[in-house]
Amino acid sequence: MKAPDQTMEYKYRWTGPDGWTQHYTYMSSEANQQERLNVTAAAAGEYKLVLVTADGCVEYVGSTIVEVIPAPVAPCTVAANTSTSSVVGVGGQAFTSRYFAQESGHYMVTAGAVGESMVLSFHGNGELVPGVYKTNGYWGLEYGKVGLYINVSPYEFVAHPDQTVYVNKVNNKLEVSFCSLKFNNPLSPANPITISAKIVQN
């Protein structure tokens, strides 16, 4: 949410659904813009802003209605913590370990299976937010992007760019899914590998 004018003349007092408030007791040039991360349906509704002058007078009152739209789910059905593959030896495994954590500049999701690991690197600091992300090389070096590759030593199979990865939160656990993504094939460059997967947080 963003108020139209960024100014140091007022104290900003924001209120919203589910008990959310952001009241500034000082003048701030950044108070005109607010965001709520990891929202649920309870965050939908009317948000109000009151601008108060230095001497305590109300200068402006405004409001807006915010709709919370659930993140879309993957259009394919894959069993939790497994992958399917168009070839034998890359993908097509059950994941015996899963790792979800914020690291420097990225949110990392790694799924391990016998002889291979699948690595997803979501660009950005903070928690991984449900939504749709696009593949972009190894590290997804832009917001809204995700790096995705599979390591089967000594080879790495990297997802083709601009494909869709879905992130959802179910029962307070993150789920990362994708359907029929193409991966490069260093063993046979003319024949990309097609893989689907679903990784659920421990």
TAVENQUI-V122708 format. One record per residue. RES is the residue in one letter. PSI is psi as a letter, one per 30 degrees, with the letter a starting at -180 (none if undefined). BURIAL is + if it has 9 or more other ideal C-beta (glycine too) atoms within 8 Angstrom, else -. Layout:
RES/PSI/BURIAL
RES/PSI/BURIAL
//
This chain:
M/k/+
K/k/-
A/l/+
P/e/-
D/k/-
Q/j/-
T/l/-
M/g/-
E/f/-
Y/l/+
K/k/+
Y/k/+
R/j/+
W/k/+
T/l/-
G/a/+
P/l/+
D/g/-
G/g/-
W/k/+
T/l/-
Q/j/+
H/k/-
Y/k/+
T/g/-
Y/l/-
M/k/+
S/k/-
S/f/-
E/f/-
A/f/+
N/f/+
Q/k/+
Q/l/-
E/l/-
R/k/-
L/l/-
N/h/-
V/l/-
T/a/-
A/f/-
A/f/-
A/f/+
A/k/-
G/a/-
E/k/+
Y/k/+
K/k/+
L/k/+
V/k/+
L/k/+
V/k/+
T/l/+
A/f/-
D/g/-
G/g/-
C/k/-
V/k/-
E/e/-
Y/k/-
V/k/-
G/l/-
S/l/-
T/l/-
I/k/-
V/k/+
E/k/-
V/j/+
I/k/-
P/k/-
A/k/+
P/l/-
V/l/-
A/k/+
P/g/-
C/l/-
T/j/-
V/k/+
A/k/-
A/k/-
N/h/+
T/l/+
S/l/+
T/l/+
S/l/+
S/f/-
V/l/+
V/k/-
G/f/-
V/j/+
G/a/+
G/h/+
Q/l/+
A/k/-
F/k/+
T/f/-
S/k/-
R/k/+
Y/k/+
F/j/+
A/k/-
Q/k/+
E/l/-
S/j/-
G/g/-
H/l/+
Y/j/+
M/k/+
V/k/+
T/k/+
A/k/+
G/k/+
A/l/+
V/j/-
G/g/-
E/l/+
S/k/+
M/k/+
V/k/+
L/k/+
S/j/+
F/k/+
H/k/+
G/l/-
N/k/-
G/a/-
E/l/-
L/k/+
V/k/-
P/k/+
G/a/-
V/k/+
Y/l/+
K/k/+
T/k/+
N/i/+
G/a/+
Y/e/-
W/f/+
G/i/+
L/g/-
E/l/-
Y/k/-
G/g/-
K/l/+
V/k/+
G/k/+
L/k/+
Y/l/+
I/k/+
N/j/+
V/j/+
S/k/-
P/g/-
Y/l/-
E/k/-
F/j/+
V/k/+
A/k/+
H/l/+
P/l/-
D/h/-
Q/l/+
T/k/+
V/k/+
Y/k/+
V/k/+
N/l/+
K/j/+
V/k/-
N/h/-
N/g/-
K/k/+
L/k/+
E/k/+
V/k/+
S/l/+
F/l/+
C/k/+
S/h/-
L/k/+
K/k/+
F/k/+
N/l/+
N/j/+
P/f/-
L/f/-
S/i/-
P/f/-
A/f/-
N/i/-
P/l/-
I/k/+
T/k/+
I/k/+
S/l/+
A/l/+
K/k/+
I/k/+
V/k/+
Q/k/-
N/none/-
//
